[in-house]
Amino acid sequence: MKYKRSLLKLSGEALMGNNEFGLHSTRLKQYAEEVKKVVDMGAQVAIVIGGGNIFRGFSSRIKENTIDRIGGDYMGMLATVINGIAFQSYLENVGICTYIQTAIRMDQIAEPFVKDRAIHHLEKGRVVIFVAGLGNPYFTTDTAAVLRAIEIKADVLLKGTRVDGIYTNDPEKDKYAKKLKKISFDMAYKMGIKVMDQTAFILGNENNLPIIIFDMNRKGNFQKVISGEEIGTLVSKKK
């Protein structure tokens, strides 16, 4: 096992499966089983989930100024809470003790985020789901994931997507796009990589946190990444 403690970042869209919005039970069950395989290895896993599967449909209202940006960001944070509660249920259904920690206090639903308590849960073999982003508008869940990973002293941040890494161009549009196995943070800036926002990459670079982009939908990939197999694309200080 190469990475003892990891933070897994999942987009809200990943939980939709083939649906246009909402949650897809089969996909949630699959992800829970993938996490269980890793936990059973003895790895410590924290998770951050986006809220795009619930909130994305309202984004046009922000552009139309029907909903202001700050209000929209708070709506997005609440969407991540819904996803966190749902995924907690699926994780516990496969036998994983799971705690939710939130950046916005809601004591009846989750613990407030406390770094040392989160680390304590991880050391006890529990999965911790961080929700509500950072509790402040203007920050994405990608940035929240990197910051939480730094705070809990994770060995790596794993961004689970539907593609198997970073390419020179969009592989769904360009059949000649080439996959990059390793890339530096500096190169990610220059190429304008969109798989994570620039603030997240800057935080990762400044704190020497490696980030791996990989296909979470392929069964066994999460376990392979934790074991050190070269799955996906590694973004780090040096190419």
Buried (B, 14 or more C-beta within 10 A) or exposed (E): EEBBBBBBBBBBBBBBBEEEEEBBEEBBEBBBBBBBBBBEEEBBBBBBBBBBBBBBEBEEBBEEEEBEEEEBBBBBBBBBBBBBBBBBEBBEEBEBEBBBBBBBEBEEEBBBBEEEBBBEBBEEBBBBBBBBBBBBBEBBBBBBBBBBBBBBEBBBBBBBBEBBBBBEEEBEEEEEBEEBEBBBBEBBEEEEBEBBBBBBBBBBBEEEBBBBBBBBBBEEBBBBBBBEEEBBBBBBEEB
